[in-house]
Amino acid sequence: MIRGEIIMNDPKIIEKYARLAVESGINLREREGLLISTTIYGLDLARAAASRAWSLGAKYVEVFLNDDALTLARYKHGADYVF
């Protein structure tokens, strides 16, 4: 395992990163919205950030999950109007 994987599997560390990102990084305020885009590898952090945002009074939080295989399929098989 890579050291970063061990650290990011610690729920306390994930919560600290989420708090830092939401409160200091984007400075989310009550009644504001938040859009989060992530892959499956960042899903735990996205969940923690969404939870923190709601606890601060966010109006809405939307999480977009990106998947490399689906993106590749869209580029390979999607019609021109998809882009």
N, C-alpha and C positions, 0 to 999 in steps of 0.2 A: 504494500500500500504506500501511496505517496503521503508525505507528512500533511499536506494540505487537506487531504481527504479525512484524515483523522481529526484534525481541528474542526472542520466543517460538519462533522458528525456529532459534535458536542452541542446539545440544545442550548446550553447557556451562552456559548459563543455565538450561535446563530441569532439568538435573541438580542445580544449586544450589538451585532452588526445591523440587525433590523432597526433597532432603536436609533442607532447612529444615522443610518440612511434616511429614515423617515423624519426624525426630529431635527437633525443638524444638516444633513445633506440636501434634502428638498424643503425643509422647514414647513412641513405640512401643518395647516391650520384647520380649526373646526369648520365644518361645512364645505371644505374643499374636496375635490375628487382626486383619485390616484389611479394611474394606469401602469401596470407592471407587465413587462415582457420578459419571458424567461424560457429556458429549455428545461428538460426534466432534471438536469443536474443542479439547477438553482431553485427547484420547486420548494424545498424546505425553507429557504431564505425568503422566497416570495410569499409563502404562507405566513411566516412570522411578520414580515413587513405589512401584509394586509391586515393581520390581526392588530398590530400596533397602530396602524392608521385608523381602524375602526375604534380602537380604545381612545384615540385622540379626538374622535368626533367627525371622522371623514364622512362626507355625504354618500359617496360610493367608492368602491375599489373594484377594478376590473383586472383580472390576470389573464394574459394571453400566453398560451403555451405553444412554443415553437418546436417543431420536430424536423430534424434534418431530412429524414426519409420522406416525409410529406412534402417538404419544400422541393426536394429533388423531383418527386413525382409531378408536382405542379409545373415545374419547368420543362419536364420531358413531355407531358401529356396535355397540358393546359392549352386551351385555344388562345388565339391572339388577344381576344378581348379580356382575358383574365389578367393580362399585364397592363 
